[in-house]
């Protein structure tokens, strides 16, 4: 199962809104086939693993290990549970049940009805953590929310003129580009968009650009900003207009539009994860409303003396590590 989890991780950033899934087939204590869900819309882990078995006659005496319950519905690909049943594998070991109501136990029932022994809950916590974005979307009906910021030793996120370059190290900034490639969407506040003029794309890593998200209620942001360069999908929530130009979509909302409404709309658009990169007021709003799952905070080796205070987050970091001159702390919201 650990090998299946490791394989599943190879699909990170490529399979959303599907979960990452890995599969290993074992015959007489030897792996004879393995696979993972490589890209959204393409074959799932189970058919990839079954196809990799050179002698298909061995499948009936083999055990299939898969990180997530095999699907039992027709989507972009045929049901994996039916494929396993058709090959009459001897036993199936599952890491975690699928929260998708289209699956949710139906895959297990289909396998058991075919006379296949089924074992569940093996390394379940690891599997659920690996697919925490997917499970959040299915169970909380909103995207998984990651907060990220860099702060100085004296806990400022920017200078008084909103300048924040560069608090963190080159290595830390490269890591942020990796994170961008792993998430579906990225969001900044209007102040950050105006003063930092970020591109919010993936440059120092290989991967897809996330969907850019900004709330600009009165359309005050300049169209000359990088946000509106038309190079990647961008959502602009505002109270003035509904319009789509190329990859940029202006979405008109009412005066009561808030973060919960934003997350509901992103959920409807099948956005599975949202990386919030600033500014301080927006980040603090997410924290105050309890709308966050994970926070990743860089502390550089600079002091500003004066500036815009960094957000305040409850609890204690679960991970702390050094990156060149920075310290990275990771907080998890278990509520």
C-alpha positions in Angstrom: 0.0 0.0 0.0 2.9 2.4 0.7 4.2 1.7 -2.8 0.7 2.5 -4.2 0.7 5.8 -2.2 4.1 6.6 -3.6 2.9 5.9 -7.1 -0.3 8.0 -6.6 1.9 11.1 -5.7 3.3 11.1 -9.3 -0.1 12.4 -10.4 0.1 15.5 -8.2 -1.0 18.6 -10.1 -2.2 16.6 -13.1 -5.4 14.8 -12.1 -7.6 17.4 -10.4 -10.6 17.4 -9.8 -10.0 13.6 -9.6 -8.1 12.2 -6.6 -4.5 10.9 -6.9 -4.7 7.1 -7.0 -2.0 4.4 -7.1 -2.3 0.7 -7.6 -0.1 -2.3 -7.1 -0.8 -6.0 -8.1 1.0 -8.7 -6.2 1.3 -12.4 -7.1 3.0 -14.7 -4.6 4.6 -11.7 -2.7 6.0 -10.2 -5.9 4.8 -7.1 -7.7 3.7 -8.0 -11.2 2.0 -4.8 -12.2 1.6 -1.3 -11.0 0.1 2.0 -12.2 -1.3 5.3 -11.2 -3.8 7.9 -12.4 -1.5 10.0 -14.6 -3.8 12.7 -16.0 -7.4 13.9 -15.7 -9.6 12.3 -18.3 -7.2 9.4 -18.9 -7.1 5.9 -17.6 -7.3 5.4 -13.8 -4.7 3.6 -11.7 -6.3 0.1 -11.7 -6.5 -0.4 -15.5 -3.0 1.0 -15.8 -1.8 -1.6 -13.3 -3.8 -4.5 -14.8 -2.5 -3.6 -18.3 1.1 -3.7 -17.0 0.8 -7.4 -15.9 2.5 -9.4 -18.7 0.8 -12.7 -17.9 -2.9 -11.9 -17.5 -3.5 -15.5 -16.3 -1.9 -14.6 -13.0 -4.5 -12.0 -12.1 -7.0 -14.6 -10.7 -4.5 -15.6 -8.1 -3.3 -12.0 -7.3 -4.1 -9.3 -4.8 -4.7 -5.8 -6.0 -3.7 -2.9 -3.6 -5.3 0.4 -4.4 -5.2 3.7 -2.4 -8.8 4.6 -3.0 -12.0 2.6 -3.5 -12.4 1.6 -7.2 -15.0 3.7 -9.0 -18.3 2.1 -9.9 -19.7 4.7 -12.2 -19.3 5.6 -15.9 -17.4 9.0 -16.1 -14.7 9.9 -18.6 -13.5 6.2 -18.2 -15.4 2.9 -17.5 -15.9 1.7 -13.9 -12.7 0.3 -12.4 -14.6 -2.0 -10.1 -16.2 -3.7 -13.1 -12.8 -4.2 -14.7 -11.4 -5.8 -11.6 -14.4 -8.1 -11.3 -14.2 -9.1 -14.9 -10.6 -10.2 -14.4 -11.6 -12.0 -11.2 -8.8 -10.9 -8.9 -8.6 -13.0 -5.8 -8.4 -10.1 -3.3 -8.6 -6.3 -3.3 -7.0 -4.2 -0.5 -8.2 -0.6 -0.3 -6.6 2.4 1.5 -9.7 4.6 1.9 -13.3 4.7 0.9 -14.3 7.2 -1.8 -16.5 10.1 -0.5 -17.8 10.8 -4.0 -21.6 9.9 -3.7 -21.2 8.3 -7.2 -18.9 5.7 -5.6 -19.2 5.7 -1.7 -19.2 2.0 -1.1 -20.7 1.0 -4.4 -17.3 -0.1 -5.7 -16.8 -2.4 -2.7 -20.3 -3.9 -3.1 -19.6 -4.6 -6.8 -16.4 -6.4 -6.0 -17.9 -8.4 -3.1 -20.9 -9.4 -5.3 -18.3 -10.8 -7.8 -16.9 -13.0 -5.0 -13.7 -11.0 -4.5 -12.4 -10.6 -0.9 -12.1 -7.0 0.0 -10.1 -5.4 2.8 -10.4 -1.7 3.7 -8.7 0.9 5.8 -5.1 0.1 5.2 -2.9 3.2 5.7 -6.1 5.1 5.5 -4.8 8.3 7.3 -1.9 8.5 4.8 -4.3 8.1 1.9 -6.7 10.7 3.2 -3.9 13.2 3.8 -2.5 12.7 0.3 -6.0 13.4 -1.1 -7.0 16.0 1.4 -8.0 18.4 -1.4 -10.4 15.8 -2.9 -11.9 14.8 0.4 -12.4 18.5 1.4 -14.3 19.1 -1.9 -16.4 16.1 -1.5 -17.2 16.4 2.3 -17.1 20.2 2.9 -18.4 21.2 -0.5 -15.6 23.8 -1.0 -12.0 23.9 -2.2 -9.1 22.9 0.1 -7.7 26.3 1.2 -4.0 26.9 1.6 -2.7 30.2 3.0 0.8 31.3 2.2 2.8 34.4 3.2 6.3 35.5 3.9 7.1 37.6 7.0 10.1 39.4 8.5 11.6 38.5 11.9 9.6 41.4 13.4 6.4 39.9 11.8 5.8 42.3 9.0 4.4 41.1 5.6 5.3 44.3 3.7 6.7 47.8 4.2 4.4 50.7 4.8 4.4 51.5 1.1 3.2 47.9 0.5 6.6 46.8 -0.9 7.3 43.2 0.1 10.3 42.3 -2.2 12.1 40.2 -1.2 11.5 38.8 2.3 12.1 35.2 1.5 15.0 33.5 -0.2 15.4 32.3 -3.8 14.9 28.7 -2.7 11.7 29.6 -0.9 10.3 31.4 -3.9 11.1 28.4 -6.1 9.2 26.2 -3.7 6.2 28.6 -4.0 6.2 28.0 -7.8 6.1 24.3 -7.2 3.0 24.8 -4.9 1.3 26.9 -7.6 1.7 24.0 -10.0 0.1 21.7 -7.5 -3.1 23.7 -6.9 -6.1 24.5 -9.0 -6.4 28.2 -8.3 -4.5 31.1 -6.7 -5.9 34.2 -5.1 -4.7 37.7 -4.1 -6.4 40.7 -2.7 -6.9 43.9 -4.6 -4.1 45.7 -2.7 -1.6 42.9 -3.6 -2.7 42.9 -7.2 -2.2 46.7 -7.4 1.0 47.1 -5.5 2.9 43.9 -6.3 1.5 43.4 -9.8 2.0 39.6 -9.6 1.8 37.2 -12.5 0.6 34.3 -10.4 1.9 31.8 -12.8 4.4 28.9 -12.6 7.9 30.0 -13.7 10.6 28.4 -11.6 9.0 24.9 -11.8 7.4 22.7 -14.4 3.6 22.4 -14.3 0.3 24.0 -15.2 -0.6 27.6 -14.3 -3.4 27.8 -11.7 -6.6 29.8 -12.2 -6.1 33.3 -11.0 -8.8 34.7 -8.7 -9.3 38.2 -7.5 -12.2 40.2 -5.9 -12.4 43.7 -7.5 -15.8 44.9 -6.5 -15.7 48.3 -8.3 -13.3 47.4 -11.1 -10.6 49.7 -9.8 -7.7 47.5 -10.9 -5.8 48.7 -14.0 -6.3 46.5 -17.0 -2.5 46.9 -17.6 -1.8 44.7 -14.6 -0.3 41.2 -15.2 -3.5 39.7 -13.9 -5.2 40.8 -17.1 -2.5 39.7 -19.6 -4.8 36.9 -21.0 -2.2 34.2 -20.6 -4.1 32.1 -18.2 -7.7 31.6 -16.9 -8.6 34.5 -14.6 -11.8 35.0 -12.5 -12.6 38.6 -11.5 -15.5 38.9 -9.0 -17.1 42.3 -9.2 -20.4 44.2 -8.8 -20.3 45.9 -12.2 -20.3 43.5 -15.1 -20.6 39.9 -16.5 -18.1 39.6 -19.3 -15.6 37.1 -20.8 -12.7 38.2 -22.9 -10.4 35.3 -23.9 -9.3 33.5 -20.7 -10.5 36.3 -18.4 -14.0 36.2 -17.0 -15.6 39.0 -15.0 -18.3 37.6 -12.7 -20.9 40.0 -11.4 -22.0 39.5 -7.8 -24.2 41.4 -5.4 -23.2 43.6 -2.5 -23.5 40.7 0.0 -20.9 38.6 -1.8 -18.3 37.2 0.7 -15.7 34.5 1.0 -18.2 31.8 1.6 -20.0 32.7 -1.6 -16.7 32.8 -3.4 -15.8 29.3 -2.3 -19.3 28.1 -3.2 -18.9 29.4 -6.7 -15.4 27.9 -7.0 -16.8 24.6 -5.8 -19.5 24.7 -8.5 -16.6 25.3 -11.0 -15.0 22.1 -9.7 -12.0 24.0 -8.3 -10.5 21.5 -5.8 -7.9 23.7 -4.1 -7.2 27.4 -3.6 -3.8 28.9 -2.7 -4.2 32.3 -1.1 -1.0 34.4 -1.4 -2.1 37.7 0.1 -2.4 40.4 1.2 -2.6 40.6 4.9 -6.3 41.7 5.2 -7.5 38.9 2.8 -5.4 36.2 4.6 -6.7 37.4 8.0 -10.3 37.3 6.7 -9.9 33.6 5.8 -8.3 32.9 9.2 -11.0 34.8 11.2 -13.8 32.9 9.4 -12.1 29.6 9.9 -12.0 29.1 6.2 -8.5 27.5 5.9 -7.1 24.1 6.0 -3.3 24.6 5.8 -1.0 27.6 6.3 2.6 27.8 5.0 4.5 30.7 6.5 8.1 31.7 5.6 10.0 33.8 8.0 13.0 35.6 6.5 16.1 37.0 8.2 15.1 40.7 7.6 13.6 43.3 10.0 11.5 46.2 8.7 10.9 48.0 11.9 7.7 49.4 10.5 5.3 48.0 8.1 2.1 46.1 7.5 1.7 43.4 10.2 1.6 39.8 9.2 -1.6 37.8 9.8 -2.0 36.1 13.1 -2.9 32.4 13.0 -4.0 30.2 16.0 -2.3 27.1 17.1 1.2 25.8 16.7 3.1 24.7 13.6 3.1 21.0 12.9 6.2 21.3 10.6 9.2 23.6 11.0 12.1 23.4 8.6 15.0 25.6 7.5 15.3 26.8 3.8 18.6 28.7 3.3 18.1 31.8 5.4 14.4 31.2 5.9 12.2 29.2 8.3 9.1 27.5 6.9 6.3 26.6 9.3 3.2 24.7 8.3 0.0 24.9 10.3 -3.0 22.6 9.9 -6.6 23.5 10.8 -8.2 20.3 12.3 -11.5 22.0 13.3 
